[in-house]
Amino acid sequence: MSIELAMKTTRDFGLDLFDPIAIARPHAFYARLREEAPIAWSDQLHGWVLTRHEDVRRVLRDSERYSSVRGQVLVGRSDIEIEEVAPRGTLTMLGADRPDHTRLRKLLAIDFTPKRIVRMQPRIEAVTRRLLAEIAPGESFDVVQSLAVPLPVTIIAELLGVPAELGAQFKIWSDAATEPVRPDASDQQVRERNARIVEFREYLQDQIERRRFRPTDDFIGRLVAAHDDESRLTDAELLAAVNLLLLAGNETTTNLISNAVLALTRFPDQADLLRNHPDLIDNAVEEFLRYDGSVQFTTRRALADDEFHGQRIARGDTVVIVLASANRDARVFDDPDTLDVRRDIGRHLAFGDWIHICLGQFLARMETRAAILGILQKFPSPALAEPEDRLEYRANFNLRGPNRLVIRTT
């Protein structure tokens, strides 16, 4: 890799992945990168950043030239041990190529087919109604804590077979597991973060061991049975798979729901349209995903030399493909910075593409569908209770969403 040939770096555009301004308003940075530097070097991610839809899609669909086995993480400190839930280097669906990807995904996909997810719709809607019933009419409420966190946590916990009552603890653990370690994090902060990861790992290991002695007909139980009877998962892969599903099953959907509600406060005409035409909800969810999906980027490793916009990428280089930027590319989407629930959306990349398209996409859609319809039915004109520029986002550039989103209901 030779960055001296790079046309630009993301730093040239002021894009610091630990900067609260960049986390809150990344699309302004993406727009400049798409036009002025569609390939740029990131010293924080140690890779080439691609922001145009055509380039992102090409990398996503080229599993022969670009490997998902990368192991690249956003860590701001390298001088202290950073604990992980599963041993470093353990294969997961997200970081595996064929045939390992096929093996891992086949085991996990059984519980996430559209047919199975549709059966969960009554339960998802019932949990949504229960959570919204706890909010008194006329009261302001925090969408994140009242609905966006507990809804997906409850559903994924029930699917996995772990107590939904531990939702608050799951949130603490998942924040520790997914949020990057800041460059200015103190030793004590890192130790506290590591302690949470160890707690999380021990909890998951205990859940797995329990099912070895007493089999259960839940997701973890079925994975354990496949592991023990067919030796298709190593111990580390089994732990990593449960970890991935518990984290991905709540973190991303929490942010998607929160971002969708925020979008409707920015475009109240679209909230009115959706409330009066609930049959538009499925298309609206696709537009929420395109407009402000929670996952900003994913990474690949180049298996051969390649070139984008005159810049050479060498074999072994990391390539960062910015899904959220691709979904605002005006070359593909008219008026991309406007929310339009009637938009014809056939090419958004919020869930990725090709063999790595998100396994939980159907569940995320259904939960977001229920959450948005539930809010609009009970609170017809949701509006922010405070200026948007005062919103605080999670300290995670990639899994992006607000910490709090207080909505005025009158």
C-alpha positions as CSV (number, residue, x, y, z in Angstrom):
1,M,0.0,0.0,0.0
2,S,1.3,3.5,-0.9
3,I,-0.8,6.4,0.3
4,E,1.6,9.0,-1.1
5,L,-0.3,8.6,-4.4
6,A,-3.7,9.3,-2.7
7,M,-5.6,12.3,-4.1
8,K,-7.1,13.1,-0.7
9,T,-7.5,11.9,2.8
10,T,-10.7,12.0,4.8
11,R,-8.8,14.3,7.3
12,D,-8.5,16.8,4.4
13,F,-12.3,17.1,4.7
14,G,-12.4,17.4,8.5
15,L,-13.8,13.9,8.9
16,D,-12.8,12.6,12.3
17,L,-14.7,9.4,13.2
18,F,-14.5,10.3,16.9
19,D,-15.8,13.9,16.4
20,P,-19.4,14.4,17.7
21,I,-20.1,16.8,14.9
22,A,-19.1,14.2,12.3
23,I,-21.2,11.5,14.0
24,A,-24.2,13.7,14.2
25,R,-24.0,15.1,10.6
26,P,-22.0,12.7,8.5
27,H,-23.9,13.3,5.2
28,A,-22.3,16.7,4.8
29,F,-18.9,15.1,4.7
30,Y,-20.1,12.3,2.5
31,A,-21.4,14.7,-0.1
32,R,-18.1,16.5,-0.4
33,L,-16.2,13.2,-0.6
34,R,-18.5,11.8,-3.3
35,E,-17.9,14.9,-5.5
36,E,-14.3,15.9,-4.7
37,A,-12.6,12.6,-3.5
38,P,-14.7,9.5,-4.3
39,I,-11.6,7.5,-3.1
40,A,-9.8,8.9,-0.1
41,W,-7.4,7.5,2.5
42,S,-8.5,7.1,6.2
43,D,-5.7,6.9,8.7
44,Q,-8.3,6.0,11.4
45,L,-9.5,3.0,9.5
46,H,-6.2,2.3,7.8
47,G,-8.0,1.9,4.4
48,W,-9.3,3.4,1.2
49,V,-12.8,5.0,1.6
50,L,-15.3,4.7,-1.3
51,T,-18.4,6.8,-1.1
52,R,-20.1,6.6,-4.6
53,H,-23.0,4.1,-5.1
54,E,-21.4,2.5,-8.2
55,D,-18.1,1.9,-6.4
56,V,-19.7,0.6,-3.2
57,R,-21.9,-1.8,-5.1
58,R,-19.1,-3.1,-7.2
59,V,-17.0,-4.0,-4.2
60,L,-20.0,-5.5,-2.3
61,R,-20.7,-7.8,-5.3
62,D,-17.1,-8.8,-6.1
63,S,-16.4,-11.6,-3.6
64,E,-13.6,-12.9,-5.8
65,R,-11.6,-9.7,-5.7
66,Y,-12.6,-8.5,-2.3
67,S,-12.5,-10.6,0.9
68,S,-14.6,-10.1,3.9
69,V,-11.9,-11.6,6.1
70,R,-10.3,-8.5,7.4
71,G,-10.3,-8.1,11.2
72,Q,-10.2,-4.3,10.9
73,V,-11.6,-2.5,13.9
74,L,-11.9,1.2,14.9
75,V,-9.7,1.4,18.0
76,G,-8.2,4.7,19.2
77,R,-5.7,3.1,21.6
78,S,-3.3,0.3,20.8
79,D,-1.2,0.5,23.9
80,I,-3.6,-1.3,26.2
81,E,-5.4,-4.7,25.9
82,I,-8.8,-4.4,24.3
83,E,-11.1,-7.3,25.3
84,E,-13.4,-8.9,22.7
85,V,-16.4,-11.2,23.3
86,A,-15.0,-14.0,21.1
87,P,-11.3,-14.6,20.5
88,R,-9.8,-12.3,18.0
89,G,-9.8,-13.8,14.5
90,T,-12.9,-16.0,15.1
91,L,-14.9,-16.4,12.0
92,T,-18.4,-14.8,11.8
93,M,-20.7,-14.4,8.8
94,L,-19.6,-10.8,8.6
95,G,-16.0,-11.7,8.3
96,A,-15.9,-14.9,6.3
97,D,-15.7,-15.8,2.6
98,R,-17.0,-18.9,0.9
99,P,-17.1,-21.8,1.9
100,D,-17.0,-20.7,5.6
101,H,-19.6,-18.0,5.0
102,T,-22.0,-20.5,3.5
103,R,-21.5,-22.9,6.4
104,L,-22.0,-20.2,9.0
105,R,-25.0,-18.5,7.3
106,K,-26.8,-21.7,6.6
107,L,-26.9,-22.5,10.3
108,L,-28.1,-19.1,11.3
109,A,-30.5,-18.4,8.4
110,I,-33.1,-21.0,9.4
111,D,-34.6,-18.7,12.1
112,F,-34.5,-15.6,9.9
113,T,-36.4,-16.6,6.7
114,P,-39.3,-14.3,5.7
115,K,-41.8,-17.1,6.4
116,R,-40.6,-17.4,10.0
117,I,-40.4,-13.7,10.6
118,V,-44.0,-13.2,9.4
119,R,-45.1,-15.5,12.1
120,M,-43.5,-13.1,14.7
121,Q,-45.6,-10.1,13.5
122,P,-48.4,-10.5,16.1
123,R,-45.8,-10.7,18.9
124,I,-43.9,-7.7,17.6
125,E,-47.0,-5.6,17.3
126,A,-48.2,-6.7,20.8
127,V,-44.8,-5.6,22.4
128,T,-45.0,-2.3,20.5
129,R,-48.6,-1.6,21.8
130,R,-47.5,-2.5,25.4
131,L,-44.5,-0.2,25.3
132,L,-46.5,2.7,23.8
133,A,-49.4,2.2,26.3
134,E,-47.0,3.1,29.1
135,I,-46.7,6.6,27.6
136,A,-49.5,8.9,28.7
137,P,-51.2,11.1,26.1
138,G,-49.8,14.6,26.1
139,E,-46.5,13.6,27.7
140,S,-43.1,14.0,26.0
141,F,-41.2,10.8,25.8
142,D,-37.8,9.5,24.8
143,V,-38.2,7.3,21.7
144,V,-34.9,5.6,22.3
145,Q,-35.5,4.4,25.8
146,S,-39.3,4.0,25.6
147,L,-39.5,2.0,22.3
148,A,-36.4,1.8,20.1
149,V,-34.3,0.0,22.7
150,P,-36.8,-2.3,24.4
151,L,-38.7,-3.5,21.3
152,P,-35.8,-5.1,19.4
153,V,-34.1,-6.3,22.7
154,T,-37.3,-8.1,23.7
155,I,-37.8,-9.7,20.4
156,I,-34.3,-10.9,19.8
157,A,-34.0,-12.1,23.4
158,E,-37.2,-14.2,23.0
159,L,-35.9,-15.6,19.7
160,L,-32.5,-16.5,21.2
161,G,-34.1,-17.9,24.4
162,V,-32.6,-15.4,26.9
163,P,-34.5,-13.4,29.5
164,A,-35.9,-10.2,28.0
165,E,-36.0,-8.7,31.5
166,L,-32.2,-8.3,31.1
167,G,-32.8,-5.7,28.4
168,A,-31.1,-2.9,30.3
169,Q,-28.1,-5.1,31.0
170,F,-27.9,-6.3,27.3
171,K,-27.8,-2.6,26.3
172,I,-24.8,-2.0,28.6
173,W,-23.0,-5.0,27.3
174,S,-23.8,-4.3,23.7
175,D,-22.7,-0.6,24.0
176,A,-19.4,-1.9,25.4
177,A,-19.0,-4.4,22.6
178,T,-19.9,-2.2,19.7
179,E,-18.6,1.3,20.6
180,P,-15.0,2.1,19.7
181,V,-12.3,2.9,22.2
182,R,-11.6,6.6,21.9
183,P,-8.0,7.8,21.5
184,D,-8.4,9.9,24.7
185,A,-10.0,7.1,26.7
186,S,-8.3,6.7,30.1
187,D,-6.9,3.5,31.4
188,Q,-9.7,3.3,33.9
189,Q,-12.3,3.7,31.2
190,V,-10.8,0.9,29.1
191,R,-10.6,-1.4,32.2
192,E,-14.3,-0.7,32.9
193,R,-15.2,-1.4,29.3
194,N,-13.2,-4.6,29.3
195,A,-14.9,-5.7,32.5
196,R,-18.3,-5.4,30.8
197,I,-17.0,-7.4,27.8
198,V,-15.8,-10.2,30.2
199,E,-19.2,-10.2,31.9
200,F,-21.0,-10.4,28.6
201,R,-18.7,-13.3,27.4
202,E,-19.3,-15.2,30.7
203,Y,-23.0,-14.7,30.4
204,L,-23.1,-16.1,26.8
205,Q,-20.9,-19.0,27.7
206,D,-23.2,-19.9,30.6
207,Q,-26.2,-19.8,28.3
208,I,-24.4,-22.1,25.9
209,E,-23.3,-24.5,28.6
210,R,-26.8,-24.7,30.1
211,R,-28.2,-25.9,26.7
212,R,-25.6,-28.6,26.5
213,F,-27.0,-30.3,29.6
214,R,-30.6,-29.3,29.0
215,P,-31.4,-28.8,25.2
216,T,-33.9,-26.1,24.3
217,D,-35.9,-25.4,21.2
218,D,-34.6,-21.8,20.8
219,F,-32.0,-20.2,18.6
220,I,-29.1,-20.8,21.0
221,G,-30.3,-24.4,21.7
222,R,-30.4,-25.2,18.0
223,L,-26.9,-23.8,17.4
224,V,-25.6,-25.8,20.3
225,A,-27.2,-29.0,18.9
226,A,-25.7,-28.3,15.5
227,H,-22.3,-27.7,17.1
228,D,-22.3,-30.8,19.3
229,D,-24.0,-33.3,16.9
230,E,-22.4,-32.3,13.7
231,S,-19.2,-30.4,14.8
232,R,-20.1,-27.7,12.3
233,L,-19.1,-24.8,14.6
234,T,-16.1,-24.5,16.8
235,D,-16.5,-23.4,20.4
236,A,-15.3,-19.9,19.4
237,E,-17.6,-19.7,16.4
238,L,-20.6,-20.7,18.5
239,L,-19.8,-18.0,21.0
240,A,-19.3,-15.4,18.2
241,A,-22.5,-16.4,16.4
242,V,-24.6,-15.9,19.5
243,N,-22.9,-12.6,20.3
244,L,-23.4,-11.4,16.7
245,L,-27.1,-12.2,16.7
246,L,-27.7,-10.6,20.1
247,L,-25.9,-7.4,19.1
248,A,-27.0,-7.1,15.5
249,G,-30.6,-8.0,16.5
250,N,-31.0,-5.0,18.7
251,E,-28.3,-2.3,18.1
252,T,-29.0,-1.7,14.4
253,T,-32.7,-1.8,14.7
254,T,-32.7,0.6,17.7
255,N,-30.8,3.1,15.6
256,L,-33.0,2.5,12.6
257,I,-36.2,3.2,14.5
258,S,-34.7,6.3,16.2
259,N,-33.4,7.7,12.9
260,A,-36.7,7.1,11.2
261,V,-38.7,9.0,13.8
262,L,-36.2,11.8,13.6
263,A,-36.6,11.9,9.9
264,L,-40.4,12.2,10.2
265,T,-39.9,15.2,12.5
266,R,-37.8,16.8,9.8
267,F,-40.4,16.1,7.2
268,P,-43.8,16.5,8.9
269,D,-45.6,16.3,5.5
270,Q,-44.3,12.8,5.2
271,A,-45.5,11.9,8.7
272,D,-48.9,13.2,7.7
273,L,-48.9,11.3,4.4
274,L,-47.9,8.0,6.1
275,R,-50.4,8.4,8.9
276,N,-53.2,9.0,6.3
277,H,-51.9,6.2,4.0
278,P,-50.5,3.5,6.3
279,D,-50.4,1.2,3.2
280,L,-47.3,3.1,2.3
281,I,-45.4,1.8,5.4
282,D,-43.4,-0.9,3.6
283,N,-42.1,1.5,1.1
284,A,-41.5,4.1,3.8
285,V,-39.3,1.6,5.8
286,E,-37.1,1.2,2.6
287,E,-36.9,5.0,2.4
288,F,-35.9,5.2,6.1
289,L,-33.2,2.7,5.4
290,R,-32.0,4.7,2.4
291,Y,-32.3,8.1,4.0
292,D,-30.6,7.4,7.3
293,G,-29.8,3.7,7.9
294,S,-27.9,2.9,11.0
295,V,-24.9,1.1,9.6
296,Q,-22.6,3.6,7.9
297,F,-19.9,1.4,6.4
298,T,-18.4,-2.0,6.1
299,T,-14.9,-3.1,5.0
300,R,-13.2,-5.5,2.6
301,R,-9.6,-6.6,1.9
302,A,-8.4,-6.4,-1.6
303,L,-7.3,-9.8,-3.0
304,A,-5.7,-8.3,-6.1
305,D,-4.6,-4.9,-7.3
306,D,-7.4,-2.7,-8.4
307,E,-8.1,1.0,-9.4
308,F,-10.8,3.5,-8.6
309,H,-10.8,7.0,-10.1
310,G,-7.1,6.8,-11.0
311,Q,-6.0,5.7,-7.6
312,R,-4.4,2.3,-7.3
313,I,-5.5,-0.1,-4.6
314,A,-2.9,-2.7,-3.8
315,R,-3.5,-6.4,-2.9
316,G,-3.9,-6.6,0.9
317,D,-5.3,-3.0,1.3
318,T,-8.4,-2.4,3.3
319,V,-11.3,-0.9,1.4
320,V,-14.0,0.9,3.4
321,I,-17.3,1.0,1.6
322,V,-19.7,3.7,2.9
323,L,-23.2,2.3,2.5
324,A,-24.8,5.4,4.0
325,S,-23.1,7.7,1.5
326,A,-24.0,5.4,-1.5
327,N,-27.6,5.8,-0.4
328,R,-27.5,9.6,-0.8
329,D,-25.7,9.5,-4.2
330,A,-27.6,11.9,-6.6
331,R,-26.3,9.8,-9.5
332,V,-28.8,7.1,-8.4
333,F,-31.4,8.9,-6.3
334,D,-33.2,12.1,-7.2
335,D,-33.2,14.7,-4.5
336,P,-31.4,12.3,-2.2
337,D,-31.4,14.5,0.9
338,T,-35.2,14.6,1.0
339,L,-37.3,11.9,2.7
340,D,-40.0,10.7,0.3
341,V,-42.0,7.7,1.5
342,R,-43.4,7.3,-2.1
343,R,-40.0,7.1,-3.6
344,D,-39.3,4.1,-5.9
345,I,-36.4,2.5,-4.0
346,G,-34.9,-0.5,-5.7
347,R,-31.2,0.1,-5.2
348,H,-30.5,1.1,-1.6
349,L,-27.6,-0.6,0.0
350,A,-28.5,-0.2,3.7
351,F,-28.4,-4.0,4.3
352,G,-25.4,-4.5,2.1
353,D,-25.6,-6.7,-1.0
354,W,-24.9,-10.1,-2.6
355,I,-23.9,-12.9,-0.3
356,H,-23.4,-10.7,2.7
357,I,-26.8,-9.0,2.6
358,C,-28.0,-8.6,6.2
359,L,-29.5,-11.8,7.7
360,G,-31.8,-9.9,10.0
361,Q,-33.2,-7.6,7.3
362,F,-36.7,-9.0,7.5
363,L,-36.9,-8.8,11.3
364,A,-35.5,-5.2,11.3
365,R,-38.1,-4.2,8.7
366,M,-41.0,-5.7,10.6
367,E,-39.9,-4.1,13.9
368,T,-39.5,-0.7,12.3
369,R,-42.8,-1.0,10.6
370,A,-44.6,-1.8,13.8
371,A,-42.8,1.0,15.7
372,I,-43.5,3.8,13.2
373,L,-47.2,2.8,12.6
374,G,-47.6,2.5,16.4
375,I,-46.2,6.0,17.0
376,L,-48.2,7.7,14.3
377,Q,-51.4,6.0,15.4
378,K,-51.0,7.2,19.0
379,F,-49.1,10.5,18.4
380,P,-50.3,11.9,15.0
381,S,-47.8,14.7,14.8
382,P,-44.5,13.8,16.5
383,A,-42.1,16.8,16.9
384,L,-38.8,17.3,18.6
385,A,-39.0,18.6,22.2
386,E,-35.6,20.3,21.8
387,P,-33.6,21.8,18.9
388,E,-32.1,19.2,16.7
389,D,-28.6,20.7,17.0
390,R,-28.7,19.8,20.7
391,L,-29.2,16.1,20.0
392,E,-26.4,13.9,21.4
393,Y,-25.5,10.8,19.4
394,R,-23.9,7.6,20.6
395,A,-20.1,7.6,20.4
396,N,-20.1,5.2,17.5
397,F,-19.7,6.6,14.0
398,N,-20.5,3.3,12.3
399,L,-23.6,2.1,14.2
400,R,-25.1,5.6,14.3
401,G,-28.1,6.8,16.2
402,P,-29.1,9.3,18.9
403,N,-28.6,8.6,22.6
404,R,-31.9,10.3,23.4
405,L,-34.7,11.5,21.1
406,V,-37.4,13.3,23.1
407,I,-40.6,13.7,21.2
408,R,-43.4,16.2,22.0
409,T,-46.8,14.5,21.5
410,T,-49.1,17.6,21.5
